[in-house]
Amino acid sequence: MTKTILITGSTDGIGLLTAKTLADKGHTVILHGRSADKLALAAQQLGGGVATYQADLSSLEETAKLAEAVTTNHDRIDVLINNAGVYKTPNPILPDGQDVRFVVNTLAPHVLTTALLPIMPSDGRIINLSSAAQAPVDLAALAGDKHLDDMGAYAQSKRGITLWSAQMAAAHPEGPAFIAANPGSLLASKMVKEGFGVAGNDLQIGAGILCRLSLDADFADASGRYWDNDAGGFGHIDLGQAKSVMEAIASLAH
């Protein structure tokens, strides 16, 4: 059955390769990116005629407008892949004091996903990009009241989205499914090349697992779980902070 799949951050890297792979399988892919030029190029690479949406997810206002545009133009989203992410950037602190890593990696997925839930079926799936790099969340840093180094902010933002996925799954037992995933460490994405200065591993490692998580029956009952692609299986989620982090995310992402 053909699915309609929205992928954030899908103008390059794992997002674009996942979009290409899913489109080649006959699914309807919706692209998102910050750059109009890169969106046009990505759509061309997918064969044209692809729906594209431009939004800067470091702005929760733009994120909300993205969700509004998608719900206006599409009756159904079967799969949402919250792929867009930030690790290292020249100006990580936004004008309101919040760290862009927490906003893009943790808060924007909450805003977008909750707005799209009304058009997602019970057997739909939300795939949230996590990472092998995770660290306990400092709620003051999440709120922008304390600033961290690049890896600290990134790792905590990824723990945040992982805990959020588990809490959302618990709140929606009838579906859709919420699955957090580390698609693979140090893959050859722009983020890895700029952030770590290495070429990285084959992007297909990440795109392949994102396609499987989105479509395969093997993952139909995986809601609330964390897939670690480095280990090739599900990893443990320490839920000790889950409630406080969920409450903070809901409060900040208004």
LINJO-V533112 format. One record per residue. N is the residue number from 0. RES is the residue in one letter. OMEGA is omega in degrees with one decimal (none if undefined). Layout:
BEGIN
n;res;omega
N;RES;OMEGA
N;RES;OMEGA
END
This chain:
BEGIN
n;res;omega
0;M;-179.4
1;T;179.3
2;K;171.1
3;T;-168.4
4;I;176.7
5;L;-179.9
6;I;175.5
7;T;-179.1
8;G;-172.3
9;S;177.6
10;T;174.7
11;D;173.6
12;G;-177.7
13;I;-178.5
14;G;-179.6
15;L;179.8
16;L;175.8
17;T;178.6
18;A;179.0
19;K;-178.0
20;T;-179.7
21;L;178.2
22;A;178.7
23;D;177.8
24;K;176.6
25;G;-178.9
26;H;177.2
27;T;-176.3
28;V;176.2
29;I;-176.5
30;L;173.6
31;H;174.2
32;G;179.1
33;R;-173.2
34;S;178.4
35;A;-179.0
36;D;-179.4
37;K;176.2
38;L;179.9
39;A;179.4
40;L;179.1
41;A;179.2
42;A;178.3
43;Q;179.9
44;Q;178.2
45;L;176.2
46;G;178.6
47;G;178.9
48;G;-178.2
49;V;177.5
50;A;-180.0
51;T;179.3
52;Y;180.0
53;Q;177.4
54;A;175.1
55;D;-174.8
56;L;172.3
57;S;173.3
58;S;179.1
59;L;175.9
60;E;177.1
61;E;177.9
62;T;178.2
63;A;178.3
64;K;174.9
65;L;179.9
66;A;179.6
67;E;180.0
68;A;-179.9
69;V;-179.3
70;T;177.1
71;T;-172.1
72;N;-176.7
73;H;-179.1
74;D;-172.1
75;R;169.1
76;I;-178.4
77;D;-177.8
78;V;173.1
79;L;176.2
80;I;177.8
81;N;-173.0
82;N;-175.5
83;A;-179.1
84;G;178.7
85;V;173.5
86;Y;-178.3
87;K;-179.2
88;T;-175.5
89;P;-177.4
90;N;-173.7
91;P;-178.3
92;I;-177.7
93;L;-178.7
94;P;-179.9
95;D;177.3
96;G;-179.2
97;Q;178.6
98;D;-175.7
99;V;179.2
100;R;177.7
101;F;-177.8
102;V;-176.3
103;V;-172.2
104;N;-173.2
105;T;-173.6
106;L;-179.2
107;A;176.3
108;P;177.1
109;H;-178.8
110;V;-176.7
111;L;-175.3
112;T;-177.7
113;T;178.5
114;A;-177.9
115;L;-177.3
116;L;-180.0
117;P;179.4
118;I;176.5
119;M;-179.1
120;P;-178.6
121;S;177.4
122;D;176.7
123;G;-178.5
124;R;172.3
125;I;-179.3
126;I;-176.8
127;N;-177.5
128;L;174.5
129;S;-176.6
130;S;171.1
131;A;177.8
132;A;177.8
133;Q;178.5
134;A;178.7
135;P;-173.7
136;V;171.6
137;D;-174.2
138;L;177.1
139;A;177.4
140;A;177.3
141;L;-178.3
142;A;-179.2
143;G;-179.2
144;D;-179.1
145;K;-176.0
146;H;-176.4
147;L;172.9
148;D;-173.9
149;D;-176.7
150;M;178.4
151;G;-180.0
152;A;-178.8
153;Y;-177.1
154;A;178.7
155;Q;178.0
156;S;-179.9
157;K;171.3
158;R;179.6
159;G;-178.1
160;I;177.5
161;T;177.7
162;L;178.9
163;W;179.4
164;S;-179.9
165;A;-179.5
166;Q;178.2
167;M;177.2
168;A;179.5
169;A;-179.0
170;A;-178.5
171;H;-176.1
172;P;179.5
173;E;-179.2
174;G;0.4
175;P;-179.6
176;A;174.9
177;F;-177.2
178;I;173.7
179;A;-176.2
180;A;164.0
181;N;-174.7
182;P;-177.9
183;G;-177.1
184;S;174.1
185;L;173.4
186;L;-171.1
187;A;177.9
188;S;175.9
189;K;-179.5
190;M;-178.5
191;V;-178.7
192;K;-178.5
193;E;-174.9
194;G;-174.9
195;F;177.8
196;G;178.1
197;V;-178.2
198;A;177.8
199;G;-178.5
200;N;-175.6
201;D;179.4
202;L;-178.0
203;Q;175.7
204;I;-179.7
205;G;-178.9
206;A;-179.0
207;G;-178.4
208;I;177.4
209;L;176.3
210;C;179.5
211;R;179.5
212;L;-178.3
213;S;-167.0
214;L;-168.5
215;D;177.5
216;A;179.8
217;D;-176.0
218;F;-178.1
219;A;-177.8
220;D;-174.4
221;A;-176.7
222;S;179.3
223;G;-176.3
224;R;-178.7
225;Y;178.9
226;W;178.1
227;D;-174.9
228;N;174.5
229;D;-179.5
230;A;-179.5
231;G;-179.7
232;G;-179.9
233;F;178.5
234;G;-179.6
235;H;172.4
236;I;174.7
237;D;-173.2
238;L;-176.7
239;G;-179.4
240;Q;-166.8
241;A;-175.6
242;K;-177.7
243;S;178.3
244;V;178.7
245;M;179.4
246;E;179.4
247;A;179.1
248;I;-179.5
249;A;-179.3
250;S;-176.2
251;L;-174.2
252;A;-179.7
253;H;none
END
